[in-house]
Amino acid sequence: MDKIKSKSSTIVFFAIWFIYIAFFSFIITVIREDGYLNFEPLFITSHVTTLFEGGELVKNFFLSYPLITNMLSYPFSIFSPEDAPFFASVFYMSLLATTVVTIVGQEKNNVIKGLLFLYFLFSPVTIYAATSGTSVYAFFALYFLIFYYLFNYIKKFTTYHITILSIILSLAVFLDYRILWLLLLLLLYAFVFSIYGVKGLRSANIIIKYIKITQHRSLRRKLRGRLVSMVFIIGFFPVTTLLLYLFINYLMGNDSFYFFDSLETKWNGNSFFSLLEPDTLVGLNNRTVNDFSFLDIVIFLMPIYLFELIIHYKKGLKIFILLLAPILLYTLVRDSITDYMSLSYYTILIACGLASIATTPYKFFKLKKLSYFFYACLFVVSIYGEYLYLKKSSFTSEQIYYKSVVEKEQNSVLLEYKKAGEFLASNTPENSVILSDRSILYPIIAYNSKNNYFISNSSDEFEKATYDPYNHCDYIIITNTKSPYHFLDKVDANLKNIKNNKFSIYSEWTDVVYYSNSFTIVKVVK
């Protein structure tokens, strides 16, 4: 009988997964045919396509942040580097949604399972994570797993769940190491968990438990032992991984935070990568996060989280864990200086709420029909709230997605990059050497790296070519003054500093072959 159930569960799992993959794949096909383009998937593609260039595989592998998003995209590049980030987002977000639905189903709560299945199918945040080609799905999965294992730990206080949690936290190093602020918060949680983990005490009140523990030598010894072992287990993998990664940073960039801080290597959290207008910089600098103003942005994403907070008000430990989500989110927002934050951070609230649902036992729902009605209303409200969030989002990539998918409005700047990439691919000799600041012109690289060779910013060739382009490159791409990236363009700055004034992008040594509002492509005449 168990074998039959096991086989049935496996079939159901793959059936649900197939439905999600088919549905999200259909959406991606439609929106991309309508002209959807975005910065982050192009950034990922540019790194995927140049991974083996320059003979520096290890350095090129690490020269992208968040690294884990690129790693998850690499396997799909065998089909098409341009499609790789989209294949990855569909595959992994569908897998996450299927896993959550299946976990709830294993609790024999088929009604909630069905409601969750529909929620994931129509949730704007889920659709965005699965079809935008961005790294949101990776953050979503990380947050869900963190809270899922925390909620599971308080059921039996087993070392297994804490060990898995530690391994999962180590992955944060490759997404955004600032998430590891959670480790400091978990020190307090470890102390509370250690008190509850001491067996033989009947009282449920933590203060009474602690007083009783302090009155017995053996119980005090157990408490110290549990606390020390828990802190060690939770911190071992993430701290070790972080130190190793910082060491790799130092070896390759002479800076422990090189891959996180360098403009050419970092996507996530770097506002410069998705600016469209020069005035945007001034606007961002004037929108500093003060107090809890960020709640004005995330209020649309909070229904599931708030509902779980309310219905579990009698469960002290569960509430204790639920409160960890907004604390961590606020820490990340304050650390970002401005409110230029994306769903990569805000999904922590949704993921925490879903993890709470996934770990709620079936027997909890006493008034089943009423509970099911509330959850149905909750998911409907959440879907509408997520839609409003995307509509009002201040994050450029999310604005582009909404305008492209909902309003059918193509972004003119991204179209310029695409046309320039296609122009270079079809109108230049094969293996032409192109000098450009790859950190800000990566969308062009994403469209034609197969035909041309782009000099890496981190290579010795880059410095030589910027000061002697005549002997080291065939084409040069320089941003125009209208581009918000212009003041960051290393190539333009270095060319202006050349002592030999006879070389200029507008001289007998060059020939302008392509011009747009954002950049100019010139051919070096030899």
Sequence and secondary structure as in RCSB ss.txt:
>XXXX:A:sequence
MDKIKSKSSTIVFFAIWFIYIAFFSFIITVIREDGYLNFEPLFITSHVTTLFEGGELVKNFFLSYPLITNMLSYP
FSIFSPEDAPFFASVFYMSLLATTVVTIVGQEKNNVIKGLLFLYFLFSPVTIYAATSGTSVYAFFALYFLIFYYL
FNYIKKFTTYHITILSIILSLAVFLDYRILWLLLLLLLYAFVFSIYGVKGLRSANIIIKYIKITQHRSLRRKLRG
RLVSMVFIIGFFPVTTLLLYLFINYLMGNDSFYFFDSLETKWNGNSFFSLLEPDTLVGLNNRTVNDFSFLDIVIF
LMPIYLFELIIHYKKGLKIFILLLAPILLYTLVRDSITDYMSLSYYTILIACGLASIATTPYKFFKLKKLSYFFY
ACLFVVSIYGEYLYLKKSSFTSEQIYYKSVVEKEQNSVLLEYKKAGEFLASNTPENSVILSDRSILYPIIAYNSK
NNYFISNSSDEFEKATYDPYNHCDYIIITNTKSPYHFLDKVDANLKNIKNNKFSIYSEWTDVVYYSNSFTIVKVV
K
>XXXX:A:secstr
 HHHHHHHHHHHHHHHHHHHHHHHHHHHHHHHHTT   HHHHHHHHHHHTTTGGG HHHHHHSSBSHHHHHHHGG
GGGT TTTHHHHHHHHHHHHHHHHHHHHHHHTT HHHHHHHHHHHHH HHHHHHHHS SSHHHHHHHHHHHHHHH
HHHHHH  HHHHHHHHHHHHGGGGT GGGGHHHHHHHHHHHHHHHHHSTT     HHHHHHHHHT HHHHHHHHH
HHHHHHHHHHHHHHHHHHHHHHHHHHHHSSTTHHHH TTTB TT GGGG  STTHHHHHHT B  TTTTHHHHGG
G HHHHHHHHHTTT HHHHHHHTHHHHHHHHHHHHTSBS   HHHHHHHHHHHHHHHHTS GGG SSHHHHHHHH
HHHHHHHHHHHHHHHHH  SHHHHHHHHHHTS    HHHHHHHHHHHHHHHHS TTEEEE  HHHHHHHHHHHTT
TEEE  TTSHHHHHHHH HHHH SEEEEE TTSTTGGG HHHHHHHT S TT  TTSTTEEEEEE SSEEEEEE 
 
